Amino acid sequence: MKTDNKNNYMLYGPLARKGYDWWWHSFTGKSEKTGEEKSFFIEYYVMNPARGGDLPQFVEKGAAHPAYVMIKAGAWGKDAKQLHRFFGTNELETDPTELRIVVGDCFLSDEILKGSVNVSRNAAEEHPEYMSDAGSMSWLLRIDRRVAFDVGYGTSYPLRFLNAFGMYWHAAGMKTAYSGTVYYNGEKFTVTPETCYGYADKNWGSGFTKPWVWLSSCHLRRKGDTEYLKDTVFDFGGGRPVVFGIPIERTLLGKIRYEGREYEFNFSKFWTFTQTKFKCKADGDKVTWLVRMANKSGAIEIKAVCPKDEMLKIRYMSPSGEKTFDELWNGGTGRATVKLYKRGISGLRLIADLIADHVGCEYGEK
């Protein structure tokens, strides 16, 4: 599936000096040795390229602003890890006409994902600026994006040119089929389209939404059934968008595709009269999400949960050099219930009562 230029490199103009651009991929593989599943993520992250040089710039080492390319990779589950590899921005190769990210032995296009990260225990302990655990991971994967979520005119060229939003989101592959191989701490995992439950999106901008909420899955079944649906996926995210410097408090946007038919809940399409309520907690041994959204066509309710011992407190630095969150919980092994309603003359009617596995999930507020 071809993507439009919203999936391309975006750090031009003011964003080159105060901005970030990242491409996120998450999926599940099976151990060649044991047959057990493991959920992985890979991210290519570029920050403040016009302030960079031959070496990565860290504020912890005296730089006025961070400037680097970071390759972030890791896994969720009982031994969840995030591994970070850094390059100077002068090493980065991009193309303005297509998605092409090349740095070191790491490569990203619309069709191919290739790279490696190796962080020794000494390096992780002696360099807190790396924000990294110790471990190794390498990958060679083919990408087949099958269902997209384009948020609409909010990411259109005029509003991108004006830098209207503090943070942009484009899910070119809210359902993505990956195929290939991952080596994680020396163990080989095979990734196949049928069992990868894959996801791909990107964010870019000058800042981060706070609170931060994300829920997505393409592995759903009807409640009471054991057979999973082949053409159903949902993706919701946001928290506090900032538009021309004005925050919109506690709102999300997203889409569910239910057996080929799409239902969108998008505050930026004001004519749909979208309303949002969400409540998230990171109490005890789990993180929970409750999202309710409604518009003139229908409504959706998502209740999700993920054990903390299968998640990460994922780490980023902002373009201004500040730590983004004290606790930004991130996982890929969540479970959820999803209820979809259609609005008619007599009110809301339940049209889908679903169970979701392999839920990608994120929450941070402090």
C-alpha positions as semicolon CSV with decimal commas, in nm:
position;residue;x (nm);y (nm);z (nm)
1;M;0,000;0,000;0,000
2;K;0,144;0,339;-0,098
3;T;0,133;0,618;0,160
4;D;0,110;0,988;0,092
5;N;0,378;1,235;0,194
6;K;0,248;1,253;0,551
7;N;0,465;0,950;0,616
8;N;0,777;1,126;0,487
9;Y;1,045;1,319;0,674
10;M;0,904;1,647;0,810
11;L;1,186;1,840;0,980
12;Y;1,210;2,147;0,758
13;G;1,183;2,517;0,845
14;P;1,139;2,592;1,219
15;L;1,101;2,223;1,304
16;A;1,459;2,159;1,191
17;R;1,582;2,361;1,492
18;K;1,305;2,278;1,737
19;G;1,127;1,962;1,636
20;Y;1,116;1,587;1,623
21;D;0,997;1,327;1,377
22;W;0,953;0,958;1,456
23;W;0,826;0,643;1,289
24;W;0,686;0,373;1,519
25;H;0,643;0,003;1,440
26;S;0,509;-0,267;1,674
27;F;0,433;-0,633;1,612
28;T;0,449;-0,986;1,753
29;G;0,697;-1,261;1,665
30;K;0,731;-1,628;1,756
31;S;1,042;-1,782;1,908
32;E;1,206;-2,030;1,675
33;K;1,324;-2,220;1,983
34;T;1,010;-2,238;2,200
35;G;0,724;-2,121;1,975
36;E;0,624;-1,862;2,235
37;E;0,503;-1,517;2,131
38;K;0,687;-1,195;2,206
39;S;0,575;-0,840;2,126
40;F;0,834;-0,597;1,986
41;F;0,862;-0,231;1,895
42;I;1,104;-0,038;1,673
43;E;1,122;0,339;1,636
44;Y;1,331;0,572;1,423
45;Y;1,353;0,911;1,598
46;V;1,512;1,235;1,470
47;M;1,539;1,550;1,683
48;N;1,662;1,907;1,615
49;P;1,871;1,811;1,309
50;A;1,979;2,170;1,233
51;R;2,141;2,193;1,578
52;G;2,330;1,866;1,535
53;G;2,663;1,756;1,397
54;D;2,884;1,456;1,351
55;L;2,813;1,330;1,705
56;P;2,489;1,309;1,905
57;Q;2,430;1,615;2,125
58;F;2,302;1,557;2,482
59;V;2,192;1,827;2,726
60;E;2,331;1,607;3,005
61;K;2,674;1,660;2,845
62;G;2,639;2,037;2,814
63;A;2,457;2,086;2,484
64;A;2,203;2,370;2,478
65;H;1,954;2,143;2,301
66;P;1,948;1,772;2,227
67;A;2,019;1,686;1,864
68;Y;2,052;1,330;1,741
69;V;1,906;1,035;1,558
70;M;1,789;0,768;1,803
71;I;1,705;0,412;1,707
72;K;1,474;0,278;1,978
73;A;1,393;-0,091;1,989
74;G;1,282;-0,344;2,244
75;A;1,017;-0,581;2,368
76;W;0,723;-0,597;2,604
77;G;0,642;-0,879;2,840
78;K;0,801;-1,018;3,155
79;D;1,149;-0,897;3,053
80;A;1,043;-0,570;2,889
81;K;1,335;-0,355;2,770
82;Q;1,399;-0,042;2,568
83;L;1,731;-0,018;2,385
84;H;1,866;0,308;2,240
85;R;2,133;0,370;1,979
86;F;2,241;0,725;1,890
87;F;2,391;0,891;1,583
88;G;2,491;1,246;1,496
89;T;2,239;1,415;1,269
90;N;2,506;1,462;1,000
91;E;2,497;1,085;0,950
92;L;2,130;1,090;0,854
93;E;2,023;1,050;0,490
94;T;1,666;1,140;0,389
95;D;1,470;1,202;0,071
96;P;1,209;1,481;0,033
97;T;1,007;1,284;-0,224
98;E;0,967;0,952;-0,043
99;L;1,015;0,783;0,292
100;R;1,384;0,696;0,309
101;I;1,569;0,707;0,641
102;V;1,928;0,582;0,640
103;V;2,171;0,604;0,934
104;G;2,452;0,358;1,000
105;D;2,324;0,009;0,921
106;C;1,963;0,116;0,995
107;F;1,719;0,170;0,710
108;L;1,351;0,256;0,681
109;S;1,127;0,291;0,377
110;D;0,760;0,229;0,309
111;E;0,843;-0,137;0,242
112;I;1,158;-0,227;0,443
113;L;1,263;-0,203;0,809
114;K;1,626;-0,296;0,886
115;G;1,862;-0,223;1,172
116;S;2,025;-0,317;1,501
117;V;2,085;-0,193;1,855
118;N;2,340;-0,330;2,100
119;V;2,381;-0,170;2,444
120;S;2,627;-0,322;2,691
121;R;2,555;-0,326;3,062
122;N;2,848;-0,091;3,125
123;A;2,727;0,156;2,863
124;A;2,373;0,157;3,006
125;E;2,504;0,217;3,359
126;E;2,773;0,473;3,272
127;H;2,563;0,681;3,030
128;P;2,230;0,784;3,185
129;E;2,183;1,021;2,891
130;Y;2,123;0,711;2,676
131;M;1,801;0,641;2,875
132;S;1,860;0,277;2,780
133;D;1,848;-0,071;2,924
134;A;2,114;-0,326;2,834
135;G;2,059;-0,580;2,558
136;S;2,068;-0,639;2,184
137;M;1,818;-0,657;1,900
138;S;1,845;-0,673;1,521
139;W;1,576;-0,696;1,254
140;L;1,502;-0,731;0,886
141;L;1,133;-0,695;0,805
142;R;0,907;-0,630;0,510
143;I;0,620;-0,385;0,571
144;D;0,271;-0,415;0,421
145;R;0,040;-0,141;0,551
146;R;-0,320;-0,257;0,501
147;V;-0,546;-0,009;0,684
148;A;-0,462;0,358;0,745
149;F;-0,600;0,627;0,972
150;D;-0,553;0,972;0,821
151;V;-0,677;1,229;1,072
152;G;-0,775;1,465;0,790
153;Y;-0,713;1,832;0,731
154;G;-0,536;1,865;1,067
155;T;-0,230;1,711;0,898
156;S;-0,290;1,877;0,560
157;Y;-0,009;2,074;0,396
158;P;-0,137;2,424;0,489
159;L;-0,158;2,339;0,859
160;R;0,176;2,159;0,847
161;F;0,332;2,463;0,676
162;L;0,196;2,690;0,951
163;N;0,306;2,448;1,226
164;A;-0,048;2,481;1,358
165;F;-0,030;2,178;1,587
166;G;0,229;2,116;1,857
167;M;0,212;1,744;1,781
168;Y;0,095;1,571;1,464
169;W;-0,014;1,209;1,424
170;H;-0,050;0,998;1,111
171;A;-0,122;0,623;1,129
172;A;-0,026;0,501;0,783
173;G;-0,064;0,143;0,905
174;M;-0,310;0,105;1,192
175;K;-0,319;-0,250;1,059
176;T;0,016;-0,359;0,917
177;A;0,144;-0,700;0,809
178;Y;0,513;-0,756;0,885
179;S;0,723;-1,049;0,767
180;G;1,082;-1,132;0,847
181;T;1,315;-1,203;1,137
182;V;1,410;-1,046;1,469
183;Y;1,702;-1,149;1,691
184;Y;1,644;-1,042;2,051
185;N;1,927;-1,101;2,299
186;G;2,052;-1,381;2,075
187;E;1,716;-1,555;2,032
188;K;1,559;-1,577;1,686
189;F;1,196;-1,478;1,632
190;T;0,998;-1,521;1,312
191;V;0,742;-1,257;1,217
192;T;0,458;-1,352;0,981
193;P;0,164;-1,150;0,843
194;E;-0,091;-1,388;0,995
195;T;0,034;-1,364;1,356
196;C;0,220;-1,031;1,382
197;Y;-0,084;-0,813;1,474
198;G;0,120;-0,521;1,344
199;Y;0,088;-0,146;1,376
200;A;0,275;0,152;1,221
201;D;0,235;0,525;1,273
202;K;0,435;0,843;1,306
203;N;0,437;1,159;1,518
204;W;0,614;1,486;1,457
205;G;0,608;1,841;1,591
206;S;0,767;2,068;1,849
207;G;0,615;1,929;2,170
208;F;0,424;1,641;2,327
209;T;0,065;1,609;2,434
210;K;0,007;1,575;2,808
211;P;-0,189;1,372;2,906
212;W;-0,091;1,113;2,649
213;V;-0,331;0,831;2,558
214;W;-0,306;0,561;2,291
215;L;-0,503;0,238;2,234
216;S;-0,493;0,019;1,923
217;S;-0,547;-0,342;1,815
218;C;-0,611;-0,541;1,497
219;H;-0,668;-0,869;1,684
220;L;-1,038;-0,868;1,774
221;R;-1,323;-1,116;1,803
222;R;-1,689;-1,089;1,887
223;K;-1,772;-1,152;2,251
224;G;-1,856;-1,520;2,292
225;D;-1,677;-1,623;1,971
226;T;-1,333;-1,781;1,940
227;E;-1,270;-1,688;1,577
228;Y;-1,089;-1,358;1,522
229;L;-1,220;-1,104;1,272
230;K;-1,017;-1,050;0,956
231;D;-1,113;-0,691;0,874
232;T;-1,151;-0,520;1,212
233;V;-0,908;-0,278;1,377
234;F;-0,923;0,029;1,603
235;D;-0,681;0,311;1,679
236;F;-0,739;0,599;1,924
237;G;-0,495;0,856;2,059
238;G;-0,434;1,209;2,180
239;G;-0,490;1,376;2,514
240;R;-0,443;1,753;2,494
241;P;-0,384;1,884;2,141
242;V;-0,239;2,234;2,110
243;V;-0,356;2,430;1,803
244;F;-0,191;2,766;1,728
245;G;-0,079;2,771;2,090
246;I;-0,428;2,706;2,231
247;P;-0,478;2,374;2,413
248;I;-0,789;2,163;2,365
249;E;-0,836;1,992;2,698
250;R;-0,878;1,614;2,729
251;T;-0,978;1,507;2,383
252;L;-0,890;1,215;2,158
253;L;-0,945;1,111;1,801
254;G;-0,953;0,776;1,631
255;K;-1,121;0,524;1,408
256;I;-1,259;0,173;1,421
257;R;-1,295;-0,041;1,110
258;Y;-1,550;-0,313;1,182
259;E;-1,554;-0,584;0,916
260;G;-1,481;-0,341;0,638
261;R;-1,698;-0,050;0,749
262;E;-1,529;0,250;0,908
263;Y;-1,648;0,470;1,196
264;E;-1,443;0,779;1,279
265;F;-1,445;0,993;1,594
266;N;-1,246;1,307;1,517
267;F;-1,269;1,639;1,704
268;S;-1,098;1,820;1,413
269;K;-1,401;1,740;1,195
270;F;-1,621;1,976;1,394
271;W;-1,931;1,908;1,184
272;T;-1,950;1,556;1,333
273;F;-2,003;1,699;1,686
274;T;-1,756;1,458;1,843
275;Q;-1,747;1,441;2,222
276;T;-1,484;1,264;2,434
277;K;-1,450;1,138;2,787
278;F;-1,159;0,930;2,911
279;K;-1,019;0,817;3,243
280;C;-0,689;0,638;3,292
281;K;-0,520;0,501;3,604
282;A;-0,178;0,358;3,679
283;D;-0,261;0,214;4,020
284;G;-0,138;-0,106;4,181
285;D;-0,006;-0,366;3,938
286;K;-0,187;-0,253;3,622
287;V;-0,277;0,040;3,399
288;T;-0,641;0,086;3,297
289;W;-0,814;0,296;3,034
290;L;-1,179;0,392;2,992
291;V;-1,261;0,583;2,674
292;R;-1,607;0,697;2,566
293;M;-1,660;0,890;2,244
294;A;-1,975;0,991;2,059
295;N;-2,072;1,186;1,751
296;K;-2,384;1,245;1,546
297;S;-2,353;0,897;1,388
298;G;-2,279;0,675;1,686
299;A;-2,060;0,605;1,987
300;I;-1,781;0,381;2,110
301;E;-1,667;0,261;2,452
302;I;-1,325;0,102;2,511
303;K;-1,214;-0,050;2,841
304;A;-0,852;-0,167;2,841
305;V;-0,605;-0,308;3,092
306;C;-0,237;-0,403;3,081
307;P;-0,019;-0,544;3,363
308;K;0,262;-0,311;3,465
309;D;0,513;-0,596;3,472
310;E;0,465;-0,637;3,096
311;M;0,503;-0,264;3,022
312;L;0,778;-0,002;3,007
313;K;0,810;0,350;3,138
314;I;0,917;0,465;2,797
315;R;1,176;0,746;2,785
316;Y;1,205;1,048;2,557
317;M;1,368;1,389;2,565
318;S;1,174;1,686;2,424
319;P;1,326;1,919;2,159
320;S;1,372;2,184;2,429
321;G;1,583;1,943;2,633
322;E;1,334;1,845;2,899
323;K;1,234;1,498;3,010
324;T;0,884;1,445;2,872
325;F;0,719;1,243;3,151
326;D;0,805;1,094;3,488
327;E;0,580;0,802;3,399
328;L;0,480;0,732;3,040
329;W;0,351;0,374;3,054
330;N;0,382;0,190;2,722
331;G;0,279;-0,165;2,635
332;G;0,177;-0,403;2,361
333;T;0,017;-0,693;2,547
334;G;-0,302;-0,527;2,671
335;R;-0,657;-0,659;2,652
336;A;-0,973;-0,459;2,590
337;T;-1,346;-0,472;2,543
338;V;-1,491;-0,256;2,267
339;K;-1,856;-0,165;2,224
340;L;-1,962;0,013;1,906
341;Y;-2,300;0,184;1,874
342;K;-2,489;0,330;1,579
343;R;-2,723;0,623;1,625
344;G;-3,077;0,595;1,490
345;I;-3,420;0,750;1,539
346;S;-3,467;0,565;1,867
347;G;-3,118;0,644;1,997
348;L;-2,799;0,436;2,019
349;R;-2,805;0,072;1,911
350;L;-2,523;-0,172;1,992
351;I;-2,383;-0,314;1,667
352;A;-2,059;-0,473;1,792
353;D;-1,947;-0,615;2,127
354;L;-1,581;-0,710;2,088
355;I;-1,281;-0,850;2,274
356;A;-0,936;-0,723;2,172
357;D;-0,597;-0,886;2,238
358;H;-0,242;-0,766;2,164
359;V;-0,354;-0,412;2,244
360;G;-0,096;-0,140;2,198
361;C;-0,142;0,101;2,486
362;E;0,011;0,413;2,634
363;Y;-0,067;0,651;2,916
364;G;0,117;0,936;3,081
365;E;-0,001;1,242;3,269
366;K;0,285;1,351;3,498
